[in-house]
Amino acid sequence: MTVLHIGAFVVTMVLTRILTTNEFGIISLVNTIVFLLIAVMSLGIPAALARYLAEHDNALYRRALIKNSMAAVFPWLVFCLLIFFIIFPYISEVVLEHPFLVDLQFIIIAILILEIIRLFIEKICHGTSQMHVLAKLSTLTSFLLILITIPVVILYQSAESVLIAKIIALFLPVLFILPRMKKIIGTDKLIAKVDVPSTKEIVKYALPLSVISLAGFGYLQTDILMMAHYSSTTDVAYYAVCVFVFFRLTVLTRAIGNGIAPSMADKSISDKDKELYLFNGLRFALIISVPVTVYAFINGEEVFALVFGEAYSKLGLIIQILSIYYLLSSILSVINPVMDFMGNASIRARAFIFGALVNILMNMHLIPLLNLQGAAIATLIAFACYFLIVLISSRKILMNCVLRNGCIGSFFVKVLPVMLVLLFVIDQQYKELSYMLNALVILFLYPVMLSFFKVFEFSEIKRLKR
């Protein structure tokens, strides 16, 4: 998946420099609508499928499980598509106040269906621990996104042409991977004495995950939709770039969380070992996300201007606010999948819904008053509420795993203060070059400090890759 995020980043960097902010805002708005529809139409079934697939490795069990999952999601998908074609003209013209979206509805549906198929492939690979297949899908998609989209945007310089190129780049890798899914699922005909969850059981488990996914849309993605309603596609473009960057930055911590989560459903692993997995996941997440947060807070504005162009050079305050959101999100990206695989999805679903509602209500008041800054403030406050509720709900297992080792304390007491002082001093003394100097400090000095204070050893890089 990391390769796919790199490809998306390269493409976005080119788009922001070639397209007008209005055209890029249209692409961002379409992508946001697709994300919302995925949350609604997938019903949370892919995430539930991953969890149940992790429990047994029998081929007949897996095939029966996938069949029961499809029995739920396919009729629902057809029904939702019919509703979409009926109400989307009204939503685009009256709610979002951008009538041109009606002309893009078939493009939206094409991207939506491809993304749902890819989501199922991803979760099946996740649940069966066949992440190398997912890596092939991501690598091929990333390559095609760059190969197809960049020439198209240079030649046509329109949002519609870029979206059509995206459809092609998503479709071709799916054709390549689908025949290989049979090998992942397995071909043996012997079944162990295990019960296959029924369609009803799968849906019952999936609904809280669906609510979580939909509520997750109620944070940064809702900001973009409400920005489209209250403001212009240009402001959508500005905010969408920030959302894109901070979402992509969580790819490593999300990979860590997804990597340890299946172990939490494995009944052969002891509780002590599960606590150790969670501890290491949180440790790695902090080591990665804290320096990124500090760097974005200090030098984010300069980096955005350098990467995305001068049109995106006045986003300093928004970047600072969302960098704190990124830190909280990185920590939860490890805790959340662990809770899901331990069967506690409903706990964080309620917290997620509460935070999403807070964000929507605050956006309604703050975006008209403060525009981009209002959206960022609303999201940070709402997500902080959600973050605290999850931490309190998970305090028992978190305390058990964090208190088992003192290296977390060493990180906050020894490594972090030194890094903060050094980065801020460099920023004050070498203002114009601080974004380069601070990057060098984080890339080279920071790992040495982690090793010196025994927070992280270089030998653990192999474990992190796994």
Secondary structure in CASP SS format (residue, H / E / C, confidence):
PFRMAT SS
TARGET T0000
AUTHOR 0000-0000-0000
METHOD secondary structure of the structure
MODEL  1
M C 1.00
T H 1.00
V H 1.00
L H 1.00
H H 1.00
I H 1.00
G H 1.00
A H 1.00
F H 1.00
V H 1.00
V H 1.00
T H 1.00
M H 1.00
V H 1.00
L H 1.00
T H 1.00
R H 1.00
I H 1.00
L C 1.00
T C 1.00
T H 1.00
N H 1.00
E H 1.00
F H 1.00
G H 1.00
I H 1.00
I H 1.00
S H 1.00
L H 1.00
V H 1.00
N H 1.00
T H 1.00
I H 1.00
V H 1.00
F H 1.00
L H 1.00
L H 1.00
I H 1.00
A H 1.00
V H 1.00
M H 1.00
S C 1.00
L C 1.00
G C 1.00
I H 1.00
P H 1.00
A H 1.00
A H 1.00
L H 1.00
A H 1.00
R H 1.00
Y H 1.00
L H 1.00
A C 1.00
E C 1.00
H C 1.00
D C 1.00
N C 1.00
A H 1.00
L H 1.00
Y H 1.00
R H 1.00
R H 1.00
A H 1.00
L H 1.00
I H 1.00
K H 1.00
N H 1.00
S H 1.00
M H 1.00
A H 1.00
A H 1.00
V H 1.00
F H 1.00
P H 1.00
W H 1.00
L H 1.00
V H 1.00
F H 1.00
C H 1.00
L H 1.00
L H 1.00
I H 1.00
F H 1.00
F H 1.00
I H 1.00
I H 1.00
F H 1.00
P H 1.00
Y H 1.00
I H 1.00
S H 1.00
E H 1.00
V H 1.00
V H 1.00
L C 1.00
E C 1.00
H C 1.00
P H 1.00
F H 1.00
L H 1.00
V H 1.00
D H 1.00
L H 1.00
Q H 1.00
F H 1.00
I H 1.00
I H 1.00
I H 1.00
A H 1.00
I H 1.00
L H 1.00
I H 1.00
L H 1.00
E H 1.00
I H 1.00
I H 1.00
R H 1.00
L H 1.00
F H 1.00
I H 1.00
E H 1.00
K H 1.00
I H 1.00
C H 1.00
H H 1.00
G H 1.00
T C 1.00
S C 1.00
Q C 1.00
M H 1.00
H H 1.00
V H 1.00
L H 1.00
A H 1.00
K H 1.00
L H 1.00
S H 1.00
T H 1.00
L H 1.00
T H 1.00
S H 1.00
F H 1.00
L H 1.00
L H 1.00
I H 1.00
L H 1.00
I H 1.00
T H 1.00
I H 1.00
P H 1.00
V H 1.00
V H 1.00
I H 1.00
L H 1.00
Y H 1.00
Q C 1.00
S C 1.00
A H 1.00
E H 1.00
S H 1.00
V H 1.00
L H 1.00
I H 1.00
A H 1.00
K H 1.00
I H 1.00
I H 1.00
A H 1.00
L H 1.00
F H 1.00
L H 1.00
P H 1.00
V H 1.00
L H 1.00
F H 1.00
I H 1.00
L H 1.00
P H 1.00
R H 1.00
M H 1.00
K H 1.00
K H 1.00
I H 1.00
I H 1.00
G C 1.00
T C 1.00
D C 1.00
K C 1.00
L C 1.00
I C 1.00
A C 1.00
K C 1.00
V C 1.00
D C 1.00
V C 1.00
P C 1.00
S C 1.00
T H 1.00
K H 1.00
E H 1.00
I H 1.00
V H 1.00
K H 1.00
Y H 1.00
A H 1.00
L H 1.00
P H 1.00
L H 1.00
S H 1.00
V H 1.00
I H 1.00
S H 1.00
L H 1.00
A H 1.00
G H 1.00
F H 1.00
G C 1.00
Y C 1.00
L H 1.00
Q H 1.00
T H 1.00
D H 1.00
I H 1.00
L H 1.00
M H 1.00
M H 1.00
A H 1.00
H H 1.00
Y H 1.00
S C 1.00
S C 1.00
T H 1.00
T H 1.00
D H 1.00
V H 1.00
A H 1.00
Y H 1.00
Y H 1.00
A H 1.00
V H 1.00
C H 1.00
V H 1.00
F H 1.00
V H 1.00
F H 1.00
F H 1.00
R H 1.00
L H 1.00
T C 1.00
V H 1.00
L H 1.00
T H 1.00
R H 1.00
A H 1.00
I H 1.00
G H 1.00
N H 1.00
G H 1.00
I H 1.00
A H 1.00
P H 1.00
S H 1.00
M H 1.00
A H 1.00
D C 1.00
K C 1.00
S C 1.00
I C 1.00
S C 1.00
D H 1.00
K H 1.00
D H 1.00
K H 1.00
E H 1.00
L H 1.00
Y H 1.00
L H 1.00
F H 1.00
N H 1.00
G H 1.00
L H 1.00
R H 1.00
F H 1.00
A H 1.00
L H 1.00
I H 1.00
I H 1.00
S H 1.00
V H 1.00
P H 1.00
V H 1.00
T H 1.00
V H 1.00
Y H 1.00
A H 1.00
F H 1.00
I H 1.00
N H 1.00
G H 1.00
E H 1.00
E H 1.00
V H 1.00
F H 1.00
A H 1.00
L H 1.00
V H 1.00
F H 1.00
G C 1.00
E H 1.00
A H 1.00
Y H 1.00
S C 1.00
K C 1.00
L C 1.00
G H 1.00
L H 1.00
I H 1.00
I H 1.00
Q H 1.00
I H 1.00
L H 1.00
S H 1.00
I H 1.00
Y H 1.00
Y H 1.00
L H 1.00
L H 1.00
S H 1.00
S H 1.00
I H 1.00
L H 1.00
S H 1.00
V H 1.00
I H 1.00
N H 1.00
P H 1.00
V H 1.00
M H 1.00
D H 1.00
F H 1.00
M C 1.00
G C 1.00
N C 1.00
A H 1.00
S H 1.00
I H 1.00
R H 1.00
A H 1.00
R H 1.00
A H 1.00
F H 1.00
I H 1.00
F H 1.00
G H 1.00
A H 1.00
L H 1.00
V H 1.00
N H 1.00
I H 1.00
L H 1.00
M H 1.00
N H 1.00
M H 1.00
H H 1.00
L H 1.00
I H 1.00
P H 1.00
L H 1.00
L H 1.00
N C 1.00
L H 1.00
Q H 1.00
G H 1.00
A H 1.00
A H 1.00
I H 1.00
A H 1.00
T H 1.00
L H 1.00
I H 1.00
A H 1.00
F H 1.00
A H 1.00
C H 1.00
Y H 1.00
F H 1.00
L H 1.00
I H 1.00
V H 1.00
L H 1.00
I H 1.00
S H 1.00
S C 1.00
R H 1.00
K H 1.00
I H 1.00
L H 1.00
M H 1.00
N H 1.00
C H 1.00
V H 1.00
L C 1.00
R C 1.00
N C 1.00
G C 1.00
C H 1.00
I H 1.00
G H 1.00
S H 1.00
F H 1.00
F H 1.00
V H 1.00
K H 1.00
V H 1.00
L H 1.00
P H 1.00
V H 1.00
M H 1.00
L H 1.00
V H 1.00
L H 1.00
L H 1.00
F H 1.00
V H 1.00
I H 1.00
D H 1.00
Q H 1.00
Q H 1.00
Y C 1.00
K H 1.00
E H 1.00
L H 1.00
S H 1.00
Y H 1.00
M H 1.00
L H 1.00
N H 1.00
A H 1.00
L H 1.00
V H 1.00
I H 1.00
L H 1.00
F H 1.00
L H 1.00
Y H 1.00
P H 1.00
V H 1.00
M H 1.00
L H 1.00
S H 1.00
F H 1.00
F C 1.00
K C 1.00
V C 1.00
F C 1.00
E C 1.00
F H 1.00
S H 1.00
E H 1.00
I H 1.00
K H 1.00
R H 1.00
L H 1.00
K H 1.00
R C 1.00
END
